[in-house]
Amino acid sequence: MQYRTLGRTNWNVSAVSYGAWAIGGDWGNVSDDESLAALNAALDNGVNFFDTADGYGDGRSEKLLARLKRERQEKFFVATKVGRRLPKQIPEGYTRENIYAWVERSLKNLETDALDLLQLHCPPTQVYYMPEVFGILDDLVAQGKVRHYGVSVEKVEEALKAIEYPNVETVQIIFNIFRERPADLFFAQAQAKRVGILARVPLASGLLTGKMSRDTKFEANDHRNYNVQGASFDRGETFAGVDFGIALDAVEELRALVPQGWTMTQFALRWILMHDAVTCAIPGGKRPSQVHENCAAADLPALSQETMARVREIYETKIRDSVHHYW
């Protein structure tokens, strides 16, 4: 495993870390026993940073991470997110009372006195223009309930606005072969301010594993079945916002670039890590085998500039029009 410094926190975190959305909900059925096996596999592979949220299975993944911490001796960091428990996503919901209640609930779920990293969970764009919200987060740090804070965003514009607040230390943003816009401007701005970047949805909801086809079916409780048009949350969260058929065509072109002995999953993760501004990618893993595959990507050799250029060409010709100006 390789490690990178997370912004100004001075934490050295695993370049391939772990995203706990899938073990909480919205990705089909999963058992707690198998989820714990996956979490243990992550620790065994050197992962020391786990990203979760209070809304993943209504706290399910937070509680699983608390159990992991009880059962293992290794020190690791847990980042959680709050805000998606609002019945309706409106800026007026981000009150001191609500934020404090969310934090208290996560503290209880995670069985801790202080959250390592608290992130606003893709709030409405207007929240980034409400300095009082970030003042509430400052107060939580001052009171010792939160050690560091950041944001999870949908749009590059939100990320740029968020890092205008001096105490925002991390930004979680969708970045993968099918969502390349963050690298155009935001990465340089984040590096200049020493802001850590967490690359979420790194495999485009599984498309970039190369394991899907037009015949692939998803369970009823899997967001890849019910959120393709954004029925439940931002459609960019599902398949990175790319049309399924168009994405599959692009995946076929990408296959030719995967080095011998690598999986496409590893290729997609290693491509992310080629960007120095990125602190870590946070793929999910419902099974230990997926975690082992993901983590191996951190130690693979660098991709050639020719390969990187070819990936960009595929993006420009196949994908860009679908996503670049939306997120």
N, C-alpha and C positions, 0 to 999 in steps of 0.2 A: 504494500500500500504506500502511496505517496501522500504527503501532507502539504497544505498551504495555509498561510496565515489569513484568518478571517477578519478583514478590515482592520479596524483599530482595537478590536477586542484582545489582540495578542494571543488568541487561541490558534493552535495549529490543528486544523481539522482534516479529516481524510478527503482526498480529492474526489473519490467516489463515496458519497455518504448514503443515507437511507431516508427515503420519503415514505411516511406511514399512512398515506391516504388509503391505499389498497387494503390494508389490514383493518381499517376502520369501517369502510363501507363504500358504496357506489361503484364497486368493481366486481360484482357478482358475489357468490357465497364464499366464505372463508371461515375456517375454524380457528379458535384461539390457540389450540395446540400447535397447529401448523404455522400460525403467525409467530408464536414464540420461538419455534424452531428456526424460522427465517431471521428473527431478530438476533438469536444466538449465533447464527451463521455470520451475520454481519459483524458482530464483535469478534468472532474467530478470524475474520478476514481483515481485521485492523480498522474497521469503521468506528469512529468515535464521535459522530455527529448524526443526530436523528431529528428529522423535521416532522412535526405532527400539527394537529389543530383540535380545538375543542369541539368542532363540528364533525370530525371524522368518526362516524358511528356514534354520535352524541357522547363523545368522550371515551369511546371504546379503545382507540389506539393510544390515548394518553395513559389509560389505566394499564394497558399491556406494557408500556415503557416503564411505568412505575414498578411493575412486577419484575421486569428485566433487571432494573437497578437493584431490587432486593435480592435477586438470585445470583447476580454476578458481582465480582469484585472490581472489575475494570472501571476506570473513570471515563465517563462520556458526557457529552453535552446534549441537551434536549432543547430544541427550538419549538415553540408552539405558536399558534395563531388564534386570534379572536375577532369576532365581529359578524361571522356568518350565522350566528344564532338568532339574529334579528328576524322577526317574522317577515319584514319587508326591508330591503336594502335602501335606506334613506339616510342622508347625512345627519338629520336630526336625531337618529338613533345612537350616535356616537357621543353620548353624554358621560359625565364623570360617574354617575351612578351605574350606568350599564357597563362601562369599561372596568370599573372596580369589581363589579359582580362577576364578570367574565374571568377576570384574573383570579379572584378567590376560588372560583370553580376549578380552574386549571391547576392552581396550587394544590387543591384537594385531590384532584384526579391523579396528579403526578407525585403526590405524597412528598412535597417539598415546601420549604419556607420561602424560596425565591426562585423565580423563573430565570433560567440561563439567558434565554433570548425570547422576547415577546415580539410578535409581528402583527400588524393590522392585516386582516385577511381579505384582501381585494375589496376594500371599501369603495363606495361611489366616488367618482372623480372629484366631486366637490369637497370631500373630506381633506384632500391635499391642500385646499385653500382655506383651511380652518386651523390656524395656529394654536387655538385653544386645545385642540385634540392632542397635539404634540406636547403641549404644556402638561396635560394630564399624564402622559407617558413619562415626562421628566419627573413629575411628582412621585410616580411609582418607583422610579429608580432611587430618588432621594430617600424614600421610605424603606428601601431595601427589599421590596417585593419583586423587583425586576432588576436583573444585572445589566442587560443591554436591550435595546429595542431597534426594530426595523420595520419594513413593510413587505407585503407581497402584492404585486401589481399585475394588472392586465395589460396596460399600455406603456410604451416607452415614455410617452409624455408624462404619465403619472410618476414613473421612476425619476425622471429629471426634476420634477417638482418636489418629490419627496426628499431628495438629497440636498435641497436648499435648506432644510432644517438641520442645524449643526449636529444634533445628537442622534440622527438616523445613521446607524452603523452598518446596516445590511439591507439589501434589496433582493427579493426573490422574484424572478421573472422567467417567463417561458422563453427558453433558448434551446434550439436544436437545429438540425440540418434543414428542417422545414420552417423554422422561425428565426431568421438570421438578422433581422433589423436591429436588435439591441447592440450588436457589434459595430454598427455604423457610426453612432455618436455617443450613446449612453456609456459604453464601456470606458471610453477615454475620460469622460467626466467623472465617473465613479472612481477610477484609479487616481485621478488628481486629488480627490477628497478622501482617499483611502477607505472607500466603502466596499464591504464584502459583497460578492454576488453569488447567489444560490441559483443554479440553473434548474428550474423545475420543468416538469413534463418533458424530460430529456429524450424520451423515446417516442414522443408524439402518440401517447396512449397505446403503445405497442406496435404502431405501424413500422417503426424503425428497427424492430426486432427481425423483420423479414419473415415472420412466421404467419402472416395473415394473407388471406386470399379473398376474392369476391364471394366465396362461399362461407366465410367465417361468420358464425352466429354468436351473439352475446346474450347473457342471461337478462331476464327482465329487470333485475335490480343493478344492472351495470350501466353506467352513464354513457357508454359507447353504444347502447341501445336506445336510450331515451333522451339524450341531450345533444344529438348531432346538430339540431337547429337551434340550440340554446333554450330549450323549454324550461330548464331548471336553474341554470347558471350560464355564465358567458360561454358562447359556443366555441370560443378559442381554447377552452380547457379540454375539449374533446377532439382528438386527432389534430391538435394544434390549429384547428379551424380550417383544415384543408379537406376538400372533397375526397371521400374515401377512394373512389376509382382513380382520380388524378394522382393521389398519393401512391397508390399501388403501382402505377406506371412509373413513377419516379423511383420507387424502391427497386424496381427491376433494373433500372439504369445504374443505381448505386451498387448493386451486387457485384458488378465487374470491378469495382474499386476495392473490395474487401480483401486484405492480404490473406494469403494461405495460412490456415491455422487459426484465424480469427472468426468470430461470429459477427453477424451484422450488428447485433446489440453492442458488442465491444467496439466495433468500428464507430458507431454513432456516439458512444460515450467518449471514446478517445478523441474524436473530432471536437467535441465540446472542450476538452481539456487542452487542446491546442491553443486556446485563447487564454492568455495569461491573466486577463482581468477576472476570469471566473475563479472563484474560490473552490467550489465543488459542484458536482452534479448530484442530484438527489433522486435517483430512480427508485421506484418501489420494488417490492419483492414479496409475493405471497408464499413462496416456497424457497427452501434453502438452495435448491439448484439454481434458481434465478439470481439469488444473492451472490453465489460463487461466480457465476458468469459475469455479473455486473462488476464486481470488485476486481476481477482480473484485468479489466480495462485500464486501471490506473497504472499498471506496471508495463504496459505495452510500449514499444518504441514510437517515436514521433511519426506522424504522417508526412509524406513528402509534400513540397510546395505544389508539385504537379497534381497530386491527389486533391489537395485543398482547392486548387483552382478548378478542377473538374467538378467537385461538389458544388462550388459556387455557380458554375455554369448550369448544372442541373437545376439548382434553385432558381436561377434567373429565368430559365426557359420553361420550367414545369410548374413552379410553385409560387413565385413572387406575386403574380397578379392576384392570387387568392388571399394573401395574408399581409403583404408588406405595408400597405397603407391603412390597414385596419387596427393593427396592434403595434 
